[in-house]
Amino acid sequence: MTRLTTCLDAEAVAERAAALIVRQLTHAREQRGIAHLALSGGTTPGATYRLLGAEPSELSETEIWFADERCVAPDDAESNYRLAAETLLEPAHLVPARVHRMQGELGPSAGAAQYAGELGAHLPQEEGLPVLDLVVLGIGPDGHIASLFPGAETLDAPAETLCLGVEDSPKPPPERITLSLGVLRAARSCLLLATGASKGDAVSAMLAEPSRHVPASMLRRERLSVIVDDAAAPPGPRP
């Protein structure tokens, strides 16, 4: 069952999310000696990354991955890597060898193939899929996660697919790289963050029945934690 937490505002969401991430990473290191954390772009996750970046000791023995990337240079303003670098990776002084960047500058097809190889080479496997310990996700007003958009063919990728190139994203820029839904579902845990009234309908739809029209609803509910502010919270009793 999905764990839903509602906070007063965006700042409180970031604080709660950062604390949850630290707990998950600590548990992974205690169990397996290393933690694998995948990041997404967006304003809401970015606020969480700033808090994590201020506590570098909490990221020891942690490998950093990415849920998706725009096909731009790593220093481009649109780059998810640049956001992570400025808010988390550089402040925490993470060793570059522990950061697995999606190479968006290679283009969708070559970039996805390169990242699939890296996932397969470095992550533990279960049932033929690499397993991340925690994936941090935002959600779009349309219910998309990573760069998996409503009704897109990428949602129907074969089960063994690890990473996908996107050439026709409905949200600019059109070319992207994304982890597959299979890899997201294989993760030991996913954390979805949402703030602001514009995300309210998407959060409600995500918590309803699974649908290809709302990719976030296709995540594994028993492995999903959702933290939202009051503005994005679904109607009804609050946790």
N, C-alpha and C positions, 0 to 999 in steps of 0.2 A: 504494500500500500504506500502511496506517495506521502512523504512527510512534508506538510505545508506549514511554514512559519510566517506570520505577518508581523512586520515591524512598523514603528511610527513613521519613519521617513527613510530617504535614501542613505543617509549617514548610518542609521541603525542597521540597515540591510548590509552595508559593507562591513560593519563591525561583526555582525553575526556570521556573515559568510566567511570572513577571515578566520574567525575562531573555529568554525567547522572544518575549514581546509586544514588548519594546523592539526586538529584532532585526527583527521583522516590520514594525513601524511605521517604523523607519529605512529599511528596504528600500523600502517603499511611497513614502515621501517622496522618496527618491533617484530612483525611477522616474517618479513622477507629480506630485511637488511637494506632495502632501497625502496624509494617511492617514485611512481611515475604519474606526473600531473600534466594534464592537457589544458591549455588556455584558449579562450575565445576573445574576440575584440568587443568593442562597445563601451559606452560610458559607464554603465552599471558595473560590469566586471572590472573596469579600470580603477574605480574607486577602491575596490577590494584589493587589487594588486598593490596600490600605494601603501596600504596598511601592512601587507605581507612584506613589501620591500623594506620596511622600517625594522623588520625583525629577521635579519638574515640567518640567524642560528636556527630558525624554524624550518629552513629550507635545506639543511644539511642532508647529504645523501639523497637528493631529489633530482630526478631527470625531468626536464621541461619539454613538453610537446605542444602541438597546436591542433585545435579542432578544425580550423579552416584558415585560409589566407586569400587575399586578393592578388591577382597576377600583376603585381607592381614591384618595383625595387624595394628592398628592405628599409630604405630611408624615406620612402614616399609617405606622405601624410595619410594615405589610405591603408597603409600596411598594419596588419594586426601585430606583426613582429615589432614594429616601431613602438606601438603603444605599450607592449609588454616590456620592451627594453627600457623605455623611459620611466615606467612606473614601478617595475619590479626587478628586472634582470640586472640593470646597472646599479640601482640603489643597494641591492642585496649582494653585489659583487659576485654573481654566479659564474662559475668556471665555464667558459665557452663550450668546452667539450660536453657539458651536461645539458646544453640547449640544442634541441633538434628543431631547426627552423624549416618551415615549408618554403621551398625556393620558388616563390611566385614568379620571379623574373624568367624562369624556364618556360612558362606558359602552362596551360591547363593539363595537357596530356603528359608531357615530359615531367612536369613538376609532380603530378600525381604518382607517376611510375617511380620516380626517385624516392618519394616519401613512403610509398608502400614498401619498397625495399628496405628502407631504414627501420620502419615499424617491425617488419619481419625479422630483422637482424638483431634488434636490441630488446624487444619486449618478450616477456614470457608468453607462452601460447596455451590456450585452452580451446578445445574443439576446433582447431585449425585457425583460430583468430588470435591476434595479439591482444593482450589484456592491460589496459591502463588502470591505475588505482582510482583516479578521480578525474573527471572531465568537468570543467567549469563552462557553463553555457549561458548566453543571453537568449532572449526570445524576441522575434520581430512582431510587430502588430499583426502580421499575417500568420503568425504561428510558426515561422521558420526557425530552425536551429542550425548552427554552423552555417554551411551554405547549401543546406537541404531545404528546398522551397516547396510550397504546396503543389501537389500533383505532378512534381517533376519526375522524369524517368530515373533519376538517381535514386529514388526511393525504392525502385524495383531491381536494383543491382544484385547480381548473384551473391549468394551467401558468403563466398570466399573473397569477395572484393574488399580491399582495405581502404583505398583512397580513390577519389574520383576527380576528374577534371570537369569543370562547369564552364560552358562557353556562352550561355544565354541567360545568365542570372537576371531576374526581373528587377533586381536592385543593383544600381551601378557600384563598382565597375562590373561589366558582364562576365569577364573571365576570372575564374576562381579555382581553388583547390579545396577539397573538403574530405574529412573522414567520412567513411560510409556509415549508414545507419547500423549496419552489422557491428562495426567496431564500437560505436557509441553504446549499443545494447550489450556488448560483451564487457564493457568497463565494469569494474567492481562497484563503482558509484558515480552518479552524475549529480551535479549541483546546478540548478537553474535559477537565475536571478532576474527579477523584473521590478522596475520602479516606474511610477508615473501612470496617469490615467489612460494614456494611449495604449498601454499594455494590458489593460483590464480585460478586454474581450478575449485576447489571445490566451491569457492565463486561464480564464474560465473554460475556453474551448480545449485547452491542453488537458485539463482535469476531467473532461467529459470522455465519451467513448473514443477509442483510437480511430484515427481517420487519416488518410493520405492527404486530406485537405488541411490538416494541422500536423505537420511533421513532429512537433514537440510531443504530441499525444502518443506517438509510437515508441517513445522511450520505455524502458522497463520500469514499471511503477514501483516494484519492490526495491529497486536500486536508486530511486530518484528522491532527492531532497529539493524543495522549492522554497525560496525565501523571497518575499515580496514586501513592498511598503503598503500602507493603507490605501493609497491611490490605485494601486494595481491589484488589490486583493479582490477575490470573487465575493459576491454577496453571500450573506449567511453568517452563522456563528463563527467567531474568530478563534484560532488556537490559543 
